[in-house]
Amino acid sequence: MPRYRRCRQPGCHAMVQFPNHYCVKHFEHEAEYLANRQRWARTHGKQYQHKYNTQTRNRNATKHDQYQFYRSSQWQRLRKQALERDYYICQYCGQPNSKTVDHIVPIEYDDKLKDHLDNLATICRKCHRLKTDWEHLWYGTGIGNQRKQATELHDVLSIKHLMNKNKNNDSES
């Protein structure tokens, strides 16, 4: 079955079959786009990937262990169990067809809970972004933040309430 994507021309919504990037109407831009991609790839070779892997993804032993956990078959099994338990419905807003599984208490804060099914919840992308921002404030997780001695919240409804309260405070500012 062929795969399709949108034309890269701004404002054009025509569908293009892989591996092309532009529709028939804008195909004259294809060669220039491919040349730019190759130029970028040459300048961002192994050093770029090495920097990403060593300084961002695997910046310390804890982050390296977390990354390895998310690549494990144990995580894949837990993730599938959580999705099926929650019927692919976001536990924060109720949106169906959500395919992301999130740790209720982040493993960066308490890594002993990383493989507990009751610490996992299905979450949509929008809620995941809000929850991550809330975790940075509540637990002090994330790059450059200092971990706080906060109370671990295991209840999705309490977290949802605090996330929305935080979101409303940000919009008023």
C-alpha positions as CSV (number, residue, x, y, z in Angstrom):
1,M,0.0,0.0,0.0
2,P,1.6,3.3,-1.0
3,R,2.3,6.0,1.6
4,Y,1.3,9.6,1.2
5,R,2.2,12.9,2.7
6,R,1.3,16.6,2.2
7,C,3.1,18.7,-0.4
8,R,5.9,20.8,1.3
9,Q,4.9,24.0,-0.5
10,P,3.4,26.4,2.0
11,G,-0.4,26.6,1.6
12,C,-0.6,23.6,-0.7
13,H,-2.6,20.7,0.8
14,A,-2.2,18.3,-2.1
15,M,-1.2,14.7,-1.2
16,V,2.1,13.3,-2.6
17,Q,3.1,9.7,-2.8
18,F,6.4,8.8,-1.1
19,P,9.3,9.4,-1.8
20,N,8.4,12.7,-3.4
21,H,8.0,15.9,-1.3
22,Y,6.2,18.2,-3.7
23,C,3.0,17.7,-5.8
24,V,2.9,17.9,-9.6
25,K,2.1,21.6,-9.5
26,H,5.2,22.4,-7.3
27,F,7.5,19.7,-8.5
28,E,10.1,22.2,-9.7
29,H,11.1,22.7,-6.0
30,E,11.9,19.0,-5.5
31,A,15.5,19.1,-6.7
32,E,16.4,22.2,-4.7
33,Y,14.8,20.6,-1.5
34,L,16.8,17.4,-1.9
35,A,20.0,19.4,-2.5
36,N,19.4,21.4,0.7
37,R,18.7,18.2,2.7
38,Q,22.0,16.6,1.4
39,R,23.9,19.8,2.2
40,W,22.5,19.8,5.8
41,A,23.3,16.1,6.2
42,R,26.9,16.7,5.2
43,T,27.4,19.5,7.7
44,H,25.5,17.7,10.5
45,G,27.1,14.3,10.3
46,K,28.5,12.2,13.1
47,Q,29.4,15.1,15.3
48,Y,25.8,16.3,15.4
49,Q,24.5,12.9,16.2
50,H,27.3,12.3,18.8
51,K,26.4,15.6,20.5
52,Y,22.7,14.8,20.7
53,N,23.4,11.3,22.1
54,T,26.0,12.3,24.6
55,Q,24.8,15.8,25.8
56,T,21.1,15.6,25.4
57,R,19.8,12.0,25.5
58,N,22.5,10.3,27.5
59,R,23.8,13.4,29.4
60,N,24.3,11.4,32.6
61,A,24.0,7.8,33.9
62,T,20.4,8.3,35.1
63,K,19.2,9.6,31.7
64,H,21.1,6.8,30.0
65,D,19.4,4.2,32.2
66,Q,16.0,5.8,31.5
67,Y,16.6,5.8,27.8
68,Q,17.6,2.1,27.9
69,F,14.5,1.3,29.9
70,Y,12.2,2.8,27.3
71,R,13.9,0.6,24.7
72,S,13.4,-2.6,26.6
73,S,10.8,-5.3,26.0
74,Q,9.7,-4.9,29.6
75,W,8.6,-1.3,28.8
76,Q,6.9,-2.4,25.6
77,R,4.9,-5.0,27.6
78,L,3.9,-2.5,30.3
79,R,3.0,0.1,27.8
80,K,0.7,-2.3,25.9
81,Q,-0.9,-3.4,29.2
82,A,-1.6,0.2,30.2
83,L,-3.1,1.1,26.8
84,E,-5.4,-1.9,26.9
85,R,-6.4,-1.3,30.5
86,D,-7.3,2.3,29.7
87,Y,-8.9,1.4,26.4
88,Y,-6.6,3.9,24.6
89,I,-8.5,6.8,26.3
90,C,-6.6,9.7,27.8
91,Q,-7.0,9.5,31.6
92,Y,-6.7,13.3,31.9
93,C,-9.2,14.6,29.3
94,G,-11.0,11.6,28.0
95,Q,-9.8,11.9,24.4
96,P,-10.1,8.5,22.5
97,N,-7.3,6.9,20.5
98,S,-4.5,8.2,22.7
99,K,-1.4,6.1,22.2
100,T,1.1,7.6,24.7
101,V,1.7,6.1,28.1
102,D,3.1,8.3,30.8
103,H,4.4,7.7,34.3
104,I,2.1,9.4,36.8
105,V,5.1,10.0,39.1
106,P,8.0,10.7,36.8
107,I,10.8,8.2,36.8
108,E,13.2,11.1,37.0
109,Y,11.7,11.8,40.4
110,D,11.3,8.2,41.7
111,D,12.8,5.5,39.5
112,K,11.6,2.7,41.8
113,L,8.1,3.2,40.3
114,K,9.2,2.9,36.6
115,D,8.0,-0.7,36.2
116,H,4.8,-0.5,38.2
117,L,1.7,-0.7,36.1
118,D,-0.4,1.3,38.6
119,N,2.1,4.2,38.0
120,L,1.2,4.3,34.3
121,A,-1.6,6.2,32.5
122,T,-2.7,6.7,28.9
123,I,-2.4,10.3,27.9
124,C,-2.9,12.4,24.8
125,R,-0.2,14.6,23.4
126,K,-1.8,17.9,24.6
127,C,-2.2,16.6,28.2
128,H,1.3,15.1,28.1
129,R,2.8,18.5,27.2
130,L,0.8,20.2,30.1
131,K,1.7,17.4,32.5
132,T,5.4,17.7,31.6
133,D,5.3,21.4,32.3
134,W,3.5,20.8,35.6
135,E,6.1,18.2,36.6
136,H,8.9,20.7,36.0
137,L,7.2,23.1,38.5
138,W,5.9,20.5,41.0
139,Y,8.8,18.0,41.2
140,G,11.6,20.1,39.7
141,T,12.3,17.6,37.0
142,G,13.8,18.5,33.6
143,I,17.0,20.0,32.3
144,G,18.4,22.7,34.5
145,N,15.8,22.3,37.3
146,Q,16.5,21.4,40.9
147,R,14.5,18.5,42.2
148,K,12.1,19.5,45.0
149,Q,11.0,17.5,48.0
150,A,7.4,17.4,46.8
151,T,4.6,15.1,47.8
152,E,4.2,12.3,45.2
153,L,0.8,12.5,43.7
154,H,-0.6,9.1,42.4
155,D,-4.1,10.3,41.7
156,V,-4.7,11.3,38.1
157,L,-7.7,13.5,39.0
158,S,-5.6,15.5,41.5
159,I,-2.9,16.0,38.9
160,K,-5.4,17.0,36.3
161,H,-6.9,19.6,38.7
162,L,-3.4,21.0,39.4
163,M,-2.4,21.0,35.8
164,N,-5.5,23.0,34.8
165,K,-5.0,25.4,37.7
166,N,-1.4,25.9,36.5
167,K,-2.5,26.4,32.9
168,N,-5.1,29.0,34.0
169,N,-2.5,30.8,36.0
170,D,-0.2,31.0,33.1
171,S,-2.9,32.3,30.7
172,E,-3.8,35.1,33.2
173,S,-0.2,36.3,33.4
